[in-house]
Amino acid sequence: MYRFIRRHRQWAMLIGAASVLLVAAGAISLTIVENVSKGPAFSAAVSFLRNDRLARQQLGVVTGFGLAVTGSVAESGQSGTAHLSFDVHGQWRNGHVHITAFKHDGLWHVKSGILSVANERFKVPCVHLSSITSCRLS
């Protein structure tokens, strides 16, 4: 084996360098895709969820969000709409959220959404916070 590697040293170095380059390019592209997909509409949704009482009651303190954000964002100057879907990680348990947001006068606001936690679905924002069951969809 040692003779084989010694004889084909150039190929081993080339394969090693190509592997390192491939891993670095993958990490850089993943970072770029993540930053692009998590724009201002996502930031508004994140801010909303971190401060939402229902999300806190179901998940605990929101500690993070999933890597992938799916959905659509349509902007036209000072207005726009967004339909986003992503995972939410809480202190106690995790969930998934579908958020509808709108852009008015250049600022994004959450209009409505559905938070799914442990096979239960809840409307957000929940306007009847005195009774969580009134916000439960399933």
C-alpha positions in Angstrom: 0.0 0.0 0.0 2.8 2.4 0.9 4.5 1.8 -2.5 1.2 2.5 -4.3 0.7 5.8 -2.5 4.4 6.7 -3.0 4.2 5.9 -6.7 1.0 7.9 -7.2 1.8 10.7 -4.8 0.6 13.4 -7.2 -2.8 11.8 -7.6 -3.2 11.5 -3.9 -2.3 15.1 -3.3 -4.7 16.2 -6.1 -7.6 14.2 -4.7 -6.9 15.5 -1.2 -6.8 19.1 -2.4 -10.0 18.6 -4.5 -11.8 17.1 -1.5 -10.8 20.1 0.7 -11.9 22.5 -2.0 -15.3 20.7 -2.4 -16.0 20.8 1.3 -15.1 24.5 1.5 -17.3 25.4 -1.5 -20.2 23.4 0.0 -19.9 25.3 3.3 -19.7 28.7 1.6 -22.7 28.0 -0.7 -24.8 26.7 2.2 -24.0 29.9 4.2 -25.0 32.1 1.2 -28.3 30.2 0.6 -29.1 30.5 4.2 -28.5 34.2 4.4 -30.4 34.9 1.2 -33.5 32.8 2.2 -33.6 34.5 5.6 -34.4 38.1 4.6 -36.5 40.9 6.2 -39.8 38.9 6.0 -38.1 36.0 7.9 -36.7 38.5 10.4 -40.1 39.9 11.1 -41.5 36.4 11.6 -38.7 35.5 13.9 -39.2 38.6 16.0 -42.9 37.9 16.2 -42.4 34.3 17.3 -39.8 35.2 20.0 -42.4 37.5 21.6 -45.6 35.5 21.0 -47.1 34.2 24.2 -48.7 31.2 22.6 -45.4 30.1 21.0 -43.7 30.5 24.4 -46.4 28.4 26.1 -46.1 25.6 23.6 -42.3 25.6 23.0 -40.8 27.4 25.9 -38.3 30.1 25.2 -37.6 30.1 21.4 -33.9 29.2 21.1 -33.5 28.9 17.3 -34.9 28.1 13.9 -34.4 25.5 11.3 -31.9 25.7 8.5 -34.4 25.7 5.6 -37.0 28.4 5.0 -39.5 27.6 2.3 -42.2 29.7 0.7 -42.6 32.8 -1.4 -41.9 36.5 -0.9 -43.2 39.1 -3.4 -42.1 42.7 -2.9 -43.0 45.8 -4.8 -41.4 48.9 -3.4 -43.0 49.7 0.0 -45.4 46.8 -0.1 -45.3 43.1 -0.3 -46.5 39.7 0.9 -44.7 36.6 2.2 -45.8 33.0 2.9 -43.0 31.3 4.9 -42.6 27.9 6.4 -39.8 26.8 8.8 -38.9 24.9 12.0 -38.9 26.5 15.4 -36.7 25.2 18.2 -37.9 25.9 21.8 -36.5 25.3 25.2 -39.0 22.4 25.9 -39.9 21.1 22.4 -39.8 21.9 18.7 -42.4 22.9 16.2 -43.1 24.0 12.7 -44.7 27.3 11.6 -46.4 28.6 8.5 -46.4 32.4 8.6 -48.2 35.0 6.3 -46.7 38.4 6.5 -47.2 41.7 4.7 -45.0 44.7 4.0 -46.6 48.1 4.6 -44.6 51.4 4.3 -41.4 49.4 4.1 -41.9 47.4 7.3 -42.8 43.7 7.5 -45.7 42.6 9.8 -47.0 39.1 10.6 -50.6 38.8 9.6 -51.4 35.2 10.6 -49.9 31.8 10.9 -50.2 28.2 12.1 -47.9 26.8 14.7 -47.7 23.0 14.7 -46.4 21.4 17.9 -46.7 17.7 18.9 -49.4 16.9 16.4 -51.5 19.9 17.4 -52.0 23.0 15.4 -52.6 26.5 16.8 -53.6 29.8 15.1 -51.1 32.6 15.6 -51.4 35.3 16.7 -53.9 33.9 19.3 -56.3 36.7 20.2 -58.0 34.6 23.0 -54.9 34.1 25.2 -57.1 33.4 28.2 -58.0 30.1 26.6 -55.5 28.2 24.5 -58.1 25.8 23.3 -59.8 28.5 21.3 -56.7 28.8 19.2 -56.3 25.1 18.7 -57.1 24.0 15.1 -56.8 20.2 15.6 
